[in-house]
Amino acid sequence: MAEFDFDLFTIGAGSGGVAASRRAASMGAKVAICEGSRVGGTCVIRGCVPKKLLVYAAQFRDAFEDSCAYGWSTTTPAFDWATLIGRKDAEIDRLNGIYIKMLENSGVTLHTGFGRLIDRHSVEVANQRYTAKNILVATGGWPALPKIPGIEHAVTSNEALQLGTLPHSVIILGGGYIAVEFAGIFRGLGAEVTIMIRGEELLNGFDDDIRVALAQEMRKRGITILTRTQPVKVEEGPGGFTVTDQLGREHSAGLVMAATGRRPNTRDLGLEAAGVALDDAGAIRVDEYSRTSVDNIFAVGDVTDRMALTPVAIAEGRAFVETLFNDNPTSISYANIPTAVFSIPPLGTVGLTEAEARAKFATVDIYKAGFRPMKHTMSGRDERVLMKLVVDGESQRVLGCHMMGMDAPEIVQGLGIALNCGATKKDFDRTIALHPSTAEEFVLMREKVS
């Protein structure tokens, strides 16, 4: 008789948990997974995928307006929020079904319900207990709300994807990637948008030139950005909601959205009882092989707060399986991971920012190019592109590539390969440009910025 019910029990059926469970099962392990919400996790159900579908919807207004310059006789048609949300929901249902089918086809047993550790080898789901030789925690993250009176009146990104109607105006608290993405969505679909941030610029952690350039483009679109402004209270009124800031000023809108960060989803998991150590932010502490302080319990993805990106969670999950079930100790590198912000216009970035590079290298060379993209020379739209290379002044290795503008995420994915291959500025220079394209500017920048 087997000592345990399963070789691996995974808590959380998001991208990381599903990837790890399926791969472990393919190696002959007996695997179970539990999910208290919908299979697919944050990215598929309430994050990357539905959000980008809404970004696509918001971009059509520009396309309708710009088409007139290209000979199309048209006016901007009416927009229907309910149709968009209905179509989005149908696509999420389809993907949810695919994820469930993938688990079934892989031989992974799915248990519906929130999982909780009882001890280092036991998990409880819906009042049923299961034992496992190894346990993987992949419960992701959850929106964090500021602790101010009335914050219960604010929605988060979770609820913003399910609104019954499109608000006429929105105040967004926070200036991170979720905030700027939803600002673009709501503004593109016709709402008045105000962003309220504590600091001077949006997107902490991104390259400063890109941060400034995006704020300029967002303001051109009519988005108000209130800097050095801290909300202290949210109140509901006859026409919507009012946010009071630290100076006593009142700001009113039909909807208040809190986009003030995310926290690891570790509450009520029984981690402390099982002896799993957490850091000060509530994230699970892990080593390079995703092992926690308990040697048979592992964790991957946003719950570890290493790098909160879906492809990273998948890579961590696969590396964990190689280590545990294939006798092949595998870790992943967090250097030169491409990231994107699906703002309007979007951002793409890989490698070090200028500030990070200057802190690590004796000399740094900077190359920048800013211009109106070819598409807008006829449409007349006042939207610009910014491209930037950060280069080690001694070895001439390219340390970072940053871009704001149409197709930035698609372009930067390829540049991520170049950086991981150790490309130098000379390698960029000797690459023939693909003309006419925006991407060609990355191999045409020759003059250093002083």
Phi, psi and omega in degrees: 000136183294143180291327181233158177293323184222154172284327180217132172238122182256130176259109180112115183253054170267196185301313182293314182295318179294315180300315181294317183294316180296318181292320178298319179296324179294340179265009175098000180284149173271116193234141171232155178218146177234152180211126181271347178246237179247141179296132183131332174074192184303311187301311186281320189269316188220028183219242190310311188290303180297326179297317182290329175299321178290327176297316177304315181300318183291337182281345183294330179302314177299317183297318179298315182294317184289336185296333181299324180290345181254018172099357180276135178261105186203160169238158181294120182287168179290146179252139180239109183299317183299322178296315179300311183295322178297316179292320177298315180298321179297321178292320178294321176300318180298314181293321176302317178296322178296317180297317178298316180296323178297320177295315179301312182295336179274353181083018179270130179278124181259126175249129181270123180142160179284134181267149179217135178286133174263318173205190187293345180235009185229138177234138177250129178226123178050048177068013175247139180252140179228146178253150180212142177296320179228148180233136177243127177259121182219057188267003171069209182232177182212147181303138177257134182253142175292146182271081178228153179301136176084006184295343178296344178281346182273147172265162172249185178299332178301307183284332182298336179277355184233017182299140179289327178222158176280123180291151179284336178207150184221136167252125180251122178269119181117155183229024178274193187293325178295319180298312184288329178293313180290331174299316178295321179297305184296319180293317181297332181268001170115357181276154170279133188232134173234131175253134180243116182234150181283326184268198183267332184225161176285167165056064173305138178096344177270166180299137187299320180298321179292319180300314181294317182297319180295318179301321179297316181293322180294321178295323177301329182276002177093011177276127178272129178244112179266109181269161181048042183234124184242123178289139178238349182195143174236130180229147177266138180226183183301322185259008182144238186221153178234130175254125176261132181263182186293345178262005179086003179284145181251136181232123186247148179198167178283343180210140172245127179242129176263116177235061189253033175104174180229154179237153177299139184272076185244358181290141174062028177262354182076019184295317182297320180297328179276353179090014181278125183277140176245158174270184185296337180270001181087007178277152178284128176284130179223160174269189185293344179256017177068020177273135179276190178290348174254123196293346177251008178245131184236166177210141177222161174085201187298336181295342177264349177058034176276296174212111189278077178223138182305311180297331177291316178300318179296316179297319178297319179297318180290322177295321177301316181293319176302318182293313189273323188249353180237011179051042183225082183308117187227131173234166180245156177266139179259010178274146174055044174267118181294142175226158180224152170238121184270054172283180174237104002284161184279165177241150170222137183210145175210140178088200187277145169285169178299317181297318179296319181295317181294334178282341186249337187237147184295316178228144182225132175257138181240134175235133181222150174217132176229134184196164173277128181295154184306322182304324185268358175293333177265322182288334181081003181296134180272074177227132185244164176249142172233131179230143187211136174244135175248123190232138173293120184297336182270303183277343184067016174288137178285123184262333183202145175231130184225139182213140167239128179146168182306138179069012181305314180299321181293322182289316186289335176304316179292324179293333176299324177297315181300316181294323179288343175269001178077031183299144177257170177299325179297322177297320176296316185295326183273000176277126181291136182290146173265109190241142353271127178210162172286320184301333184300336183297335179294338178253007181248351181289121184239332185265127178289148173273132182292000000 
